[in-house]
Amino acid sequence: MINKMIDKIKKTEAPIVVGLDPMLDYVPEHIKKSAYKEFGETMEGAANAIWQFNKGIIDSTYDIIPAVKPQIAMYEQFGVEGVKAYYKTIQYAKEKDLVVIGDVKRGDIASTQEAYAIGHLGKTQVGEKFYYGFDEDFATVNPYMGYDSISPFIDVCKKENKGIFILVKTSNKSSGDFQDLKVNEKYLYEIVGEKVAKWGEEHMGSDYSYVGAVVGATYPEVGKVMRELMPKTFFLVPGYGAQGGKAEDLVNYFSKDGQGAIVNSSRGIIAAYKMEKYSSFGEAGYAEASRQAVLDMKLELNKAISAR
Amino acid sequence: MINKMIDKIKKTEAPIVVGLDPMLDYVPEHIKKSAYKEFGETMEGAANAIWQFNKGIIDSTYDIIPAVKPQIAMYEQFGVEGVKAYYKTIQYAKEKDLVVIGDVKRGDIASTQEAYAIGHLGKTQVGEKFYYGFDEDFATVNPYMGYDSISPFIDVCKKENKGIFILVKTSNKSSGDFQDLKVNEKYLYEIVGEKVAKWGEEHMGSDYSYVGAVVGATYPEVGKVMRELMPKTFFLVPGYGAQGGKAEDLVNYFSKDGQGAIVNSSRGIIAAYKMEKYSSFGEAGYAEASRQAVLDMKLELNKAISAR
């Protein structure tokens, strides 16, 4: 799956993953109205509005991007109905041949983590039969509990030819609270990064490991260090755009071959029509606005990469 | 809610939370058979079997325990149908006036974490209306991303009079990989613990904070240190029984008043009928076996506490 993602990045020339993190505020009125008319002003109505919104974004961008990353929190806030919309979004994106990164950030003890790994990337046995739960292609994983909370995911990844991205240095302001603590002259995120690189040797694709790392766009000096520390580790880079990360800062997250990283943008793409720059698209043109935002981001990233 | 939990612990004299972490292997054949007959050998069938299993355990124990802790991973492995069973289990436990700790271990950046907080403990706005998503009383939270991944939960807890347990030192074997790293003579888990205690001052109940800590039963020396370091922090203690934690080791997790901690047991209670000690109950008596296992655990814990 890491090979497929890299192939798709090369084909689209876009190291971009669109974060499908819909807030109800992002959803145009006409979509909400129609969903509420059919399902009421209910969790079901809200979940349906979000699913329709996502479908519009996917239809408008699937030919120019390699991957999408739905953030499950945005769906869990609508309870069971939201989780249904999460599932539908994944299935639809896969129908369009997009790589799906489930941003679930799960982390638990071995037997429990195995259940998460099976539920999100693998198959569950029921009697004599096997079923996929959510069937994402990649999942994000939290390292706080150590290796036995990682290995069940690696096992399922090997079986299913799928991958994970482990949190190393996150893009948020407080990420330094613990990740930047110094252990014998090294930052905690460096120690985590070294471990991730080592664990990744267990499950290599052609050029990069199936075990990737999350390295936030908002700390570019960290991206540079981590790129050198983890040459075979693919980076999922959140924090571009709305969170403050800029294209020129991201150059060092990529390897010399221009590969090795995929940059996420959520709000900056899916809610582009709300930005002044894309306001001419209007609410009705929200999906076209998101396509234009992808094209602009692609241009910016490629300009920065080729200028280095 | 922390006050309610403490009251219920006093009333039942049982600082025990039953971990509703059902594996299909734990579910007696007659329950599976009947569920598969109605819903097929499908995810729906499996989820229904698990829900029926949980209902039996709750019916058999709700009058002698203060709380249950469903582990959402065990439900997510059955996809959307599993998540429905998770929701039903929560609602049913609350009908029986049990405190529900959602073991979800969520952790993400501020805006995303807010969606989790709202989805699990708070209310989501849809148009003019407000709805609960999953409506647990407490949730477990992962600290790796720092304070801005904690504060959205504290905000919702204040509004809803609910609480959280933040992972400090977990019960699994590899918990030391990162949690035991030394930062200026202190273990990382101590630094996290100190922060948790400090954050907890923001939202105090009568004797303990609404912001609790997860401290595993499998490292008793750690429990002792953390109890002294965090006098106002309530501990959720996993790892008793099947994972290796013993009653006499847990004495120091409690405060001098015998309060301050609630001990989780999952397999040792819900799958008690599979243990030799309780085999006379048979599959048909799985729920009664779980009641007996609770009573035995209560006796052991109270004996150890009063003997110190």
HADDOCK unambig.tbl for C-alpha pairs under 7 A between the chains (distance, minus, plus):
assign (segid A and resid 41 and name CA) (segid B and resid 126 and name CA) 6.10 0.50 0.50
assign (segid A and resid 41 and name CA) (segid B and resid 127 and name CA) 6.20 0.50 0.50
assign (segid A and resid 42 and name CA) (segid B and resid 126 and name CA) 6.36 0.50 0.50
assign (segid A and resid 43 and name CA) (segid B and resid 126 and name CA) 6.96 0.50 0.50
assign (segid A and resid 46 and name CA) (segid B and resid 126 and name CA) 6.39 0.50 0.50
assign (segid A and resid 73 and name CA) (segid B and resid 112 and name CA) 6.08 0.50 0.50
assign (segid A and resid 73 and name CA) (segid B and resid 115 and name CA) 5.56 0.50 0.50
assign (segid A and resid 73 and name CA) (segid B and resid 116 and name CA) 5.10 0.50 0.50
assign (segid A and resid 74 and name CA) (segid B and resid 112 and name CA) 6.83 0.50 0.50
assign (segid A and resid 74 and name CA) (segid B and resid 115 and name CA) 5.69 0.50 0.50
assign (segid A and resid 76 and name CA) (segid B and resid 116 and name CA) 6.54 0.50 0.50
assign (segid A and resid 76 and name CA) (segid B and resid 119 and name CA) 5.48 0.50 0.50
assign (segid A and resid 77 and name CA) (segid B and resid 115 and name CA) 5.33 0.50 0.50
assign (segid A and resid 77 and name CA) (segid B and resid 116 and name CA) 5.96 0.50 0.50
assign (segid A and resid 77 and name CA) (segid B and resid 118 and name CA) 5.85 0.50 0.50
assign (segid A and resid 77 and name CA) (segid B and resid 119 and name CA) 3.52 0.50 0.50
assign (segid A and resid 77 and name CA) (segid B and resid 124 and name CA) 6.55 0.50 0.50
assign (segid A and resid 77 and name CA) (segid B and resid 133 and name CA) 5.91 0.50 0.50
assign (segid A and resid 78 and name CA) (segid B and resid 119 and name CA) 6.24 0.50 0.50
assign (segid A and resid 78 and name CA) (segid B and resid 124 and name CA) 6.82 0.50 0.50
assign (segid A and resid 78 and name CA) (segid B and resid 133 and name CA) 5.44 0.50 0.50
assign (segid A and resid 79 and name CA) (segid B and resid 119 and name CA) 6.17 0.50 0.50
assign (segid A and resid 79 and name CA) (segid B and resid 133 and name CA) 3.96 0.50 0.50
assign (segid A and resid 79 and name CA) (segid B and resid 134 and name CA) 5.64 0.50 0.50
assign (segid A and resid 80 and name CA) (segid B and resid 83 and name CA) 6.47 0.50 0.50
assign (segid A and resid 80 and name CA) (segid B and resid 84 and name CA) 6.10 0.50 0.50
assign (segid A and resid 83 and name CA) (segid B and resid 80 and name CA) 6.47 0.50 0.50
assign (segid A and resid 84 and name CA) (segid B and resid 80 and name CA) 6.09 0.50 0.50
assign (segid A and resid 109 and name CA) (segid B and resid 172 and name CA) 5.70 0.50 0.50
assign (segid A and resid 112 and name CA) (segid B and resid 73 and name CA) 6.10 0.50 0.50
assign (segid A and resid 112 and name CA) (segid B and resid 74 and name CA) 6.84 0.50 0.50
assign (segid A and resid 115 and name CA) (segid B and resid 73 and name CA) 5.57 0.50 0.50
assign (segid A and resid 115 and name CA) (segid B and resid 74 and name CA) 5.69 0.50 0.50
assign (segid A and resid 115 and name CA) (segid B and resid 77 and name CA) 5.34 0.50 0.50
assign (segid A and resid 116 and name CA) (segid B and resid 73 and name CA) 5.11 0.50 0.50
assign (segid A and resid 116 and name CA) (segid B and resid 76 and name CA) 6.54 0.50 0.50
assign (segid A and resid 116 and name CA) (segid B and resid 77 and name CA) 5.97 0.50 0.50
assign (segid A and resid 118 and name CA) (segid B and resid 77 and name CA) 5.84 0.50 0.50
assign (segid A and resid 119 and name CA) (segid B and resid 76 and name CA) 5.48 0.50 0.50
assign (segid A and resid 119 and name CA) (segid B and resid 77 and name CA) 3.51 0.50 0.50
assign (segid A and resid 119 and name CA) (segid B and resid 78 and name CA) 6.24 0.50 0.50
assign (segid A and resid 119 and name CA) (segid B and resid 79 and name CA) 6.17 0.50 0.50
assign (segid A and resid 124 and name CA) (segid B and resid 77 and name CA) 6.53 0.50 0.50
assign (segid A and resid 124 and name CA) (segid B and resid 78 and name CA) 6.82 0.50 0.50
assign (segid A and resid 126 and name CA) (segid B and resid 41 and name CA) 6.09 0.50 0.50
assign (segid A and resid 126 and name CA) (segid B and resid 42 and name CA) 6.35 0.50 0.50
assign (segid A and resid 126 and name CA) (segid B and resid 43 and name CA) 6.97 0.50 0.50
assign (segid A and resid 126 and name CA) (segid B and resid 46 and name CA) 6.39 0.50 0.50
assign (segid A and resid 127 and name CA) (segid B and resid 41 and name CA) 6.19 0.50 0.50
assign (segid A and resid 133 and name CA) (segid B and resid 77 and name CA) 5.90 0.50 0.50
assign (segid A and resid 133 and name CA) (segid B and resid 78 and name CA) 5.43 0.50 0.50
assign (segid A and resid 133 and name CA) (segid B and resid 79 and name CA) 3.95 0.50 0.50
assign (segid A and resid 134 and name CA) (segid B and resid 79 and name CA) 5.63 0.50 0.50
assign (segid A and resid 144 and name CA) (segid B and resid 144 and name CA) 6.19 0.50 0.50
assign (segid A and resid 144 and name CA) (segid B and resid 178 and name CA) 6.42 0.50 0.50
assign (segid A and resid 144 and name CA) (segid B and resid 179 and name CA) 6.98 0.50 0.50
assign (segid A and resid 145 and name CA) (segid B and resid 170 and name CA) 6.73 0.50 0.50
assign (segid A and resid 145 and name CA) (segid B and resid 174 and name CA) 6.56 0.50 0.50
assign (segid A and resid 145 and name CA) (segid B and resid 175 and name CA) 4.78 0.50 0.50
assign (segid A and resid 146 and name CA) (segid B and resid 174 and name CA) 4.89 0.50 0.50
assign (segid A and resid 146 and name CA) (segid B and resid 175 and name CA) 5.22 0.50 0.50
assign (segid A and resid 146 and name CA) (segid B and resid 176 and name CA) 6.89 0.50 0.50
assign (segid A and resid 146 and name CA) (segid B and resid 177 and name CA) 5.03 0.50 0.50
assign (segid A and resid 146 and name CA) (segid B and resid 178 and name CA) 6.23 0.50 0.50
assign (segid A and resid 147 and name CA) (segid B and resid 174 and name CA) 5.65 0.50 0.50
assign (segid A and resid 148 and name CA) (segid B and resid 174 and name CA) 5.63 0.50 0.50
assign (segid A and resid 170 and name CA) (segid B and resid 145 and name CA) 6.73 0.50 0.50
assign (segid A and resid 172 and name CA) (segid B and resid 109 and name CA) 5.70 0.50 0.50
assign (segid A and resid 174 and name CA) (segid B and resid 145 and name CA) 6.58 0.50 0.50
assign (segid A and resid 174 and name CA) (segid B and resid 146 and name CA) 4.90 0.50 0.50
assign (segid A and resid 174 and name CA) (segid B and resid 147 and name CA) 5.64 0.50 0.50
assign (segid A and resid 174 and name CA) (segid B and resid 148 and name CA) 5.63 0.50 0.50
assign (segid A and resid 175 and name CA) (segid B and resid 145 and name CA) 4.77 0.50 0.50
assign (segid A and resid 175 and name CA) (segid B and resid 146 and name CA) 5.21 0.50 0.50
assign (segid A and resid 176 and name CA) (segid B and resid 146 and name CA) 6.89 0.50 0.50
assign (segid A and resid 177 and name CA) (segid B and resid 146 and name CA) 5.02 0.50 0.50
assign (segid A and resid 177 and name CA) (segid B and resid 147 and name CA) 6.98 0.50 0.50
assign (segid A and resid 178 and name CA) (segid B and resid 144 and name CA) 6.42 0.50 0.50
assign (segid A and resid 178 and name CA) (segid B and resid 146 and name CA) 6.23 0.50 0.50
assign (segid A and resid 179 and name CA) (segid B and resid 144 and name CA) 6.97 0.50 0.50
assign (segid A and resid 181 and name CA) (segid B and resid 183 and name CA) 6.79 0.50 0.50
assign (segid A and resid 182 and name CA) (segid B and resid 183 and name CA) 5.92 0.50 0.50
assign (segid A and resid 183 and name CA) (segid B and resid 181 and name CA) 6.80 0.50 0.50
assign (segid A and resid 183 and name CA) (segid B and resid 182 and name CA) 5.92 0.50 0.50
assign (segid A and resid 183 and name CA) (segid B and resid 183 and name CA) 5.02 0.50 0.50
